[in-house]
């Protein structure tokens, strides 16, 4: 459902909308399950993730490789 909700927020005409719906349809057809995990970080809620005192409160990119990969 999160993907379907996200598709509604992507600009119309974007290839991503079609791809999201195709993925959801495929998941239904194959009867696979997709889950998500949301954690409630207890940082300073008046600051965005990148401005937290502890940078490890939220998941973040720590390195970018030359081929575009991240870790």
PyMOL commands that place a pseudoatom at each C-alpha (Angstrom):
pseudoatom trace, name=CA, resn=UNK, resi=1, chain=A, elem=C, hetatm=0, pos=[0.000, 0.000, 0.000]
pseudoatom trace, name=CA, resn=UNK, resi=2, chain=A, elem=C, hetatm=0, pos=[2.911, 2.352, 0.640]
pseudoatom trace, name=CA, resn=UNK, resi=3, chain=A, elem=C, hetatm=0, pos=[4.023, 2.012, -2.969]
pseudoatom trace, name=CA, resn=UNK, resi=4, chain=A, elem=C, hetatm=0, pos=[0.519, 2.714, -4.212]
pseudoatom trace, name=CA, resn=UNK, resi=5, chain=A, elem=C, hetatm=0, pos=[0.334, 5.771, -1.966]
pseudoatom trace, name=CA, resn=UNK, resi=6, chain=A, elem=C, hetatm=0, pos=[3.737, 6.956, -3.214]
pseudoatom trace, name=CA, resn=UNK, resi=7, chain=A, elem=C, hetatm=0, pos=[2.600, 6.554, -6.825]
pseudoatom trace, name=CA, resn=UNK, resi=8, chain=A, elem=C, hetatm=0, pos=[-0.080, 9.154, -6.151]
pseudoatom trace, name=CA, resn=UNK, resi=9, chain=A, elem=C, hetatm=0, pos=[2.585, 11.660, -5.116]
pseudoatom trace, name=CA, resn=UNK, resi=10, chain=A, elem=C, hetatm=0, pos=[4.855, 11.156, -8.124]
pseudoatom trace, name=CA, resn=UNK, resi=11, chain=A, elem=C, hetatm=0, pos=[4.315, 13.683, -10.940]
pseudoatom trace, name=CA, resn=UNK, resi=12, chain=A, elem=C, hetatm=0, pos=[1.789, 12.411, -13.474]
pseudoatom trace, name=CA, resn=UNK, resi=13, chain=A, elem=C, hetatm=0, pos=[3.325, 11.163, -16.675]
pseudoatom trace, name=CA, resn=UNK, resi=14, chain=A, elem=C, hetatm=0, pos=[6.372, 9.816, -14.826]
pseudoatom trace, name=CA, resn=UNK, resi=15, chain=A, elem=C, hetatm=0, pos=[7.500, 6.320, -15.811]
pseudoatom trace, name=CA, resn=UNK, resi=16, chain=A, elem=C, hetatm=0, pos=[7.799, 5.590, -12.093]
pseudoatom trace, name=CA, resn=UNK, resi=17, chain=A, elem=C, hetatm=0, pos=[4.024, 5.596, -11.619]
pseudoatom trace, name=CA, resn=UNK, resi=18, chain=A, elem=C, hetatm=0, pos=[3.576, 2.896, -14.249]
pseudoatom trace, name=CA, resn=UNK, resi=19, chain=A, elem=C, hetatm=0, pos=[6.492, 0.895, -12.817]
pseudoatom trace, name=CA, resn=UNK, resi=20, chain=A, elem=C, hetatm=0, pos=[5.107, 1.102, -9.274]
pseudoatom trace, name=CA, resn=UNK, resi=21, chain=A, elem=C, hetatm=0, pos=[1.705, -0.171, -10.371]
pseudoatom trace, name=CA, resn=UNK, resi=22, chain=A, elem=C, hetatm=0, pos=[3.313, -2.939, -12.450]
pseudoatom trace, name=CA, resn=UNK, resi=23, chain=A, elem=C, hetatm=0, pos=[5.377, -4.045, -9.435]
pseudoatom trace, name=CA, resn=UNK, resi=24, chain=A, elem=C, hetatm=0, pos=[2.335, -4.109, -7.149]
pseudoatom trace, name=CA, resn=UNK, resi=25, chain=A, elem=C, hetatm=0, pos=[0.356, -6.069, -9.759]
pseudoatom trace, name=CA, resn=UNK, resi=26, chain=A, elem=C, hetatm=0, pos=[3.224, -8.566, -10.116]
pseudoatom trace, name=CA, resn=UNK, resi=27, chain=A, elem=C, hetatm=0, pos=[3.424, -8.985, -6.328]
pseudoatom trace, name=CA, resn=UNK, resi=28, chain=A, elem=C, hetatm=0, pos=[-0.309, -9.724, -6.235]
pseudoatom trace, name=CA, resn=UNK, resi=29, chain=A, elem=C, hetatm=0, pos=[-0.050, -12.168, -9.131]
pseudoatom trace, name=CA, resn=UNK, resi=30, chain=A, elem=C, hetatm=0, pos=[2.851, -14.046, -7.543]
pseudoatom trace, name=CA, resn=UNK, resi=31, chain=A, elem=C, hetatm=0, pos=[1.283, -13.777, -4.071]
pseudoatom trace, name=CA, resn=UNK, resi=32, chain=A, elem=C, hetatm=0, pos=[4.461, -12.384, -2.537]
pseudoatom trace, name=CA, resn=UNK, resi=33, chain=A, elem=C, hetatm=0, pos=[4.613, -10.238, 0.564]
pseudoatom trace, name=CA, resn=UNK, resi=34, chain=A, elem=C, hetatm=0, pos=[6.378, -6.901, 0.832]
pseudoatom trace, name=CA, resn=UNK, resi=35, chain=A, elem=C, hetatm=0, pos=[6.944, -5.379, 4.226]
pseudoatom trace, name=CA, resn=UNK, resi=36, chain=A, elem=C, hetatm=0, pos=[8.342, -2.146, 5.510]
pseudoatom trace, name=CA, resn=UNK, resi=37, chain=A, elem=C, hetatm=0, pos=[9.783, -1.172, 8.830]
pseudoatom trace, name=CA, resn=UNK, resi=38, chain=A, elem=C, hetatm=0, pos=[9.460, 2.279, 10.309]
pseudoatom trace, name=CA, resn=UNK, resi=39, chain=A, elem=C, hetatm=0, pos=[11.288, 3.120, 13.474]
pseudoatom trace, name=CA, resn=UNK, resi=40, chain=A, elem=C, hetatm=0, pos=[10.499, 6.070, 15.659]
pseudoatom trace, name=CA, resn=UNK, resi=41, chain=A, elem=C, hetatm=0, pos=[13.886, 7.659, 16.255]
pseudoatom trace, name=CA, resn=UNK, resi=42, chain=A, elem=C, hetatm=0, pos=[14.071, 9.581, 19.516]
pseudoatom trace, name=CA, resn=UNK, resi=43, chain=A, elem=C, hetatm=0, pos=[16.258, 12.416, 18.323]
pseudoatom trace, name=CA, resn=UNK, resi=44, chain=A, elem=C, hetatm=0, pos=[15.487, 16.125, 18.480]
pseudoatom trace, name=CA, resn=UNK, resi=45, chain=A, elem=C, hetatm=0, pos=[12.197, 16.242, 16.589]
pseudoatom trace, name=CA, resn=UNK, resi=46, chain=A, elem=C, hetatm=0, pos=[12.593, 19.941, 15.841]
pseudoatom trace, name=CA, resn=UNK, resi=47, chain=A, elem=C, hetatm=0, pos=[15.598, 19.117, 13.634]
pseudoatom trace, name=CA, resn=UNK, resi=48, chain=A, elem=C, hetatm=0, pos=[15.715, 17.215, 10.331]
pseudoatom trace, name=CA, resn=UNK, resi=49, chain=A, elem=C, hetatm=0, pos=[17.630, 13.887, 10.243]
pseudoatom trace, name=CA, resn=UNK, resi=50, chain=A, elem=C, hetatm=0, pos=[20.807, 15.437, 8.820]
pseudoatom trace, name=CA, resn=UNK, resi=51, chain=A, elem=C, hetatm=0, pos=[21.017, 18.001, 11.641]
pseudoatom trace, name=CA, resn=UNK, resi=52, chain=A, elem=C, hetatm=0, pos=[20.742, 15.598, 14.596]
pseudoatom trace, name=CA, resn=UNK, resi=53, chain=A, elem=C, hetatm=0, pos=[23.426, 15.739, 17.295]
pseudoatom trace, name=CA, resn=UNK, resi=54, chain=A, elem=C, hetatm=0, pos=[23.925, 11.961, 16.929]
pseudoatom trace, name=CA, resn=UNK, resi=55, chain=A, elem=C, hetatm=0, pos=[24.301, 11.195, 13.200]
pseudoatom trace, name=CA, resn=UNK, resi=56, chain=A, elem=C, hetatm=0, pos=[23.507, 7.530, 13.843]
pseudoatom trace, name=CA, resn=UNK, resi=57, chain=A, elem=C, hetatm=0, pos=[19.959, 8.219, 15.079]
pseudoatom trace, name=CA, resn=UNK, resi=58, chain=A, elem=C, hetatm=0, pos=[18.662, 7.844, 11.517]
pseudoatom trace, name=CA, resn=UNK, resi=59, chain=A, elem=C, hetatm=0, pos=[19.805, 5.646, 8.635]
pseudoatom trace, name=CA, resn=UNK, resi=60, chain=A, elem=C, hetatm=0, pos=[22.073, 7.641, 6.394]
pseudoatom trace, name=CA, resn=UNK, resi=61, chain=A, elem=C, hetatm=0, pos=[24.665, 7.331, 3.631]
pseudoatom trace, name=CA, resn=UNK, resi=62, chain=A, elem=C, hetatm=0, pos=[28.197, 7.208, 4.997]
pseudoatom trace, name=CA, resn=UNK, resi=63, chain=A, elem=C, hetatm=0, pos=[30.096, 6.580, 1.765]
pseudoatom trace, name=CA, resn=UNK, resi=64, chain=A, elem=C, hetatm=0, pos=[29.576, 6.755, -1.996]
pseudoatom trace, name=CA, resn=UNK, resi=65, chain=A, elem=C, hetatm=0, pos=[31.603, 4.580, -4.303]
pseudoatom trace, name=CA, resn=UNK, resi=66, chain=A, elem=C, hetatm=0, pos=[32.784, 5.620, -7.746]
pseudoatom trace, name=CA, resn=UNK, resi=67, chain=A, elem=C, hetatm=0, pos=[30.153, 3.422, -9.425]
pseudoatom trace, name=CA, resn=UNK, resi=68, chain=A, elem=C, hetatm=0, pos=[27.273, 5.140, -7.639]
pseudoatom trace, name=CA, resn=UNK, resi=69, chain=A, elem=C, hetatm=0, pos=[26.863, 2.564, -4.868]
pseudoatom trace, name=CA, resn=UNK, resi=70, chain=A, elem=C, hetatm=0, pos=[26.383, 3.589, -1.254]
pseudoatom trace, name=CA, resn=UNK, resi=71, chain=A, elem=C, hetatm=0, pos=[26.975, 2.167, 2.183]
for i in range(1, 71): cmd.bond("trace and resi %d" % i, "trace and resi %d" % (i + 1))
show_as sticks, trace
zoom trace
